[in-house]
Amino acid sequence: MKMGTLILILLCVAMPLATNSEKTQQRVESNSKPNSRQVIDVKGIPDSVVWVVQLSDVHFSVHHPDRALDFKEFIGPALSMINPSLVLITGDLTDAKSKDLLVMKQAEEEWIEYHNVMEEVVKISGLDKRIFYDVRGNHDNFGVPSIASPFDFFLKYSLNAGVGRTGAVNSVTLETNERRHHFVGIDTTMAVGLRGPTNLFGHPTDELLAELDTELGHWDSEPKPVTKIVYGHFPLTFSRASPSGKTLKDVFHKHSISAYVCGHLHTKFGENLKRHHELGNHLFQLNMQHTPPVSTMNCSHGTQQFQDFWEWEVGDWRKSRVMRILAIDQGHVSFVDVNFTLGAIKTIIVPTFPLDSRLMLTRSMLYDYHCKSLHTSSYITIRVLVFSVLPIARVLARVYDSRSGYLVKVMEAAMEKHEGYSSRGDLYSIPWFYEAHADKAPQRYWFQIEAFDINGQSTLSKSRPFSINGVRSAVSWTWKEFCVMGCQWDALYYPLFWLFIGFGLFSLLIPVALPIFSTNRYSFKDFFNNGGVLNGVLWVLTELHRLRLLWLGFLAYLFSLVLLPWFSGQVFVDIGERMYMTFKGWVVRLPGEGKKIEFIGFPDIIVVVIPHLVYVVLPAICTAAALAAEREACRIHFLARSGKKEDGPGHENQEPSRSSIHVVGTRWIRKLLVALCLGILLKHFQSCKHLLIAYEMNPLLHCPGYSFAVPLLMSYAIYKTNRIP
């Protein structure tokens, strides 16, 4: 009797677990180490394809409850429909901002909301909680003095922490009968989390890079093929080098990963936040990808391993309500972005082959085709995943030829569903003669999928170009996309800083050097008589030098920006000792430890330093010089009107014409320059206001030089040039 009761209890406990395993069709094996290495045995058809979901920058906020409400309403049911093998949430889980967006520090109520919503989403989706992975973003690190400090709420409320994953590197392998799919997550947020805005970049350490290197090489000795994908929060352009000079890109190239997926930038900078990386330390990359000519392919060395990879930034949930489905089909990696701004999505189509020639092709595909080393089994069919709330009745594949300048349909066929005893999702395919669609023009052929549910409702995928022979299509960035994806900002910060400081110093010191190296006397009359842009510039700078006190003020201020702290403020969540910032970074003492750490927040401080130089300091110098030159021109005008003459060399030349006298006589140029001064000061005061609130500063006590130096110098310039001597 007791034995029968025991068996009945065990069956009752096992039934829910069996139901859940049928839902996910996978076996999860993991260890309990902080840096966990997990293996998921993916069961069920289609065996050749796995797919995961990525979300990023959800920014749950006490001031915007709609973000969490929409997430729970749409994502839970969507995950239930898609049934992914992994769910990746790549940072900025909470907003950590005040209502005016100026104070940036942790709010525990936002973390509690994140925890509760995720628990609900896991429950609604019916998925195993262990397949959910999240990582920190910079917003999750605002004001956190150290990992595991009382304000490190990630370790208390995150999904990773809930299942014991507390390390900076976590790996999970999706294993099918045919191949392994190795995902490695990295947390590169600052070890000492500053408040924003000077907490913007990823900061990988040498220890993290070594651990990442080990994880990516874990399956290298095994014969089964492996596809490697890394996920994190920060784009590589917003990730600095480690203290030893190594970068994430170096490790990615070494292990020939297929893709790095991230977040951070949202969609406000553009839709094409993607980049193809090849070997080389590129400070700049002008377009999304380099397009190598076929002639560079050398087929004489047998199979080659190419060290190129894609970086794909996903749109944010915060405003754009974007979710990405990433699919890997026989090693071919593709993705589709789903937008929930208009509500729930009933049918989602994810083409897995052929790949988009603009965003997904690598050098290995180009080599495989032209060197006849490709696996034809992955080319002989068009394949697509279809997820739907209602059963799908029919799926059509269409191929178009754009050679004539219009999309002309050259193929339309019904696709067949892969049937099996145990299915994780619906994969459709149709055989085709792929070699007939090989062309040197990577955007000649396009394809589109249309799915019909049992109610006759039609859903179309976006048309995309494809290139069977691996030739990539060139895609140009907008200037905003180039700025955030094409420039390596950590390497550019110091060159930019010294360029702008050098320009300011050169502008001030060139009048001092002119008498030493030149016998010319640069004046308004000399400029008027001889012309030339150079003469005009040197005359303007010389006039600023004659206002000696103003000139000395600007010179002293430039030196102070290099030699002295800019300001001091509160950089952590709790109120404690004030820290100070220089152009090299913040100098801080950790609360409770007294340990001094120098120059953290490099190059994050670029968001304060460079705008101050570009929009305030240098324009102030140029405008002050222009005011001084305008006063001198008016003085010449006054002398001409009064009939007086100047004594001394250089004044015997021709007097200015009546037209030039009229221009300077009305002093409308001065009015424009004063208006420009007011614009510069307005920009400066706005920046000061934001920083004063962000770091809880008093302008008189904590940042007098930064707050008042430029306004005082500009006011003095306006006053000194008001009257004509």
Secondary structure as GFF3:
##gff-version 3
##sequence-region A 1 725
A	DSSP	alpha_helix	2	24	.	.	.	ID=ss1
A	DSSP	beta_strand	26	29	.	.	.	ID=ss2
A	DSSP	beta_strand	37	42	.	.	.	ID=ss3
A	DSSP	beta_strand	49	55	.	.	.	ID=ss4
A	DSSP	alpha_helix	65	70	.	.	.	ID=ss5
A	DSSP	pi_helix	71	75	.	.	.	ID=ss6
A	DSSP	alpha_helix	76	82	.	.	.	ID=ss7
A	DSSP	beta_strand	86	90	.	.	.	ID=ss8
A	DSSP	alpha_helix	108	125	.	.	.	ID=ss9
A	DSSP	three_ten_helix	129	131	.	.	.	ID=ss10
A	DSSP	beta_strand	132	135	.	.	.	ID=ss11
A	DSSP	three_ten_helix	138	141	.	.	.	ID=ss12
A	DSSP	alpha_helix	154	157	.	.	.	ID=ss13
A	DSSP	alpha_helix	159	162	.	.	.	ID=ss14
A	DSSP	beta_strand	169	175	.	.	.	ID=ss15
A	DSSP	beta_strand	180	186	.	.	.	ID=ss16
A	DSSP	alpha_helix	206	216	.	.	.	ID=ss17
A	DSSP	beta_strand	226	231	.	.	.	ID=ss18
A	DSSP	three_ten_helix	236	238	.	.	.	ID=ss19
A	DSSP	alpha_helix	248	254	.	.	.	ID=ss20
A	DSSP	beta_strand	259	262	.	.	.	ID=ss21
A	DSSP	beta_strand	274	277	.	.	.	ID=ss22
A	DSSP	three_ten_helix	294	296	.	.	.	ID=ss23
A	DSSP	three_ten_helix	299	301	.	.	.	ID=ss24
A	DSSP	beta_strand	309	313	.	.	.	ID=ss25
A	DSSP	beta_strand	322	329	.	.	.	ID=ss26
A	DSSP	beta_strand	332	339	.	.	.	ID=ss27
A	DSSP	beta_strand	347	353	.	.	.	ID=ss28
A	DSSP	alpha_helix	363	370	.	.	.	ID=ss29
A	DSSP	three_ten_helix	376	378	.	.	.	ID=ss30
A	DSSP	beta_strand	381	388	.	.	.	ID=ss31
A	DSSP	beta_strand	392	401	.	.	.	ID=ss32
A	DSSP	beta_strand	408	414	.	.	.	ID=ss33
A	DSSP	beta_strand	416	417	.	.	.	ID=ss34
A	DSSP	beta_strand	426	431	.	.	.	ID=ss35
A	DSSP	three_ten_helix	434	437	.	.	.	ID=ss36
A	DSSP	beta_strand	445	453	.	.	.	ID=ss37
A	DSSP	beta_strand	458	460	.	.	.	ID=ss38
A	DSSP	beta_strand	464	466	.	.	.	ID=ss39
A	DSSP	alpha_helix	479	485	.	.	.	ID=ss40
A	DSSP	alpha_helix	489	517	.	.	.	ID=ss41
A	DSSP	alpha_helix	524	530	.	.	.	ID=ss42
A	DSSP	alpha_helix	533	546	.	.	.	ID=ss43
A	DSSP	alpha_helix	548	563	.	.	.	ID=ss44
A	DSSP	beta_strand	567	569	.	.	.	ID=ss45
A	DSSP	beta_strand	579	582	.	.	.	ID=ss46
A	DSSP	beta_strand	585	589	.	.	.	ID=ss47
A	DSSP	beta_strand	596	600	.	.	.	ID=ss48
A	DSSP	alpha_helix	606	612	.	.	.	ID=ss49
A	DSSP	pi_helix	613	617	.	.	.	ID=ss50
A	DSSP	alpha_helix	618	642	.	.	.	ID=ss51
A	DSSP	alpha_helix	658	665	.	.	.	ID=ss52
A	DSSP	alpha_helix	668	694	.	.	.	ID=ss53
A	DSSP	alpha_helix	699	702	.	.	.	ID=ss54
A	DSSP	alpha_helix	704	720	.	.	.	ID=ss55
###
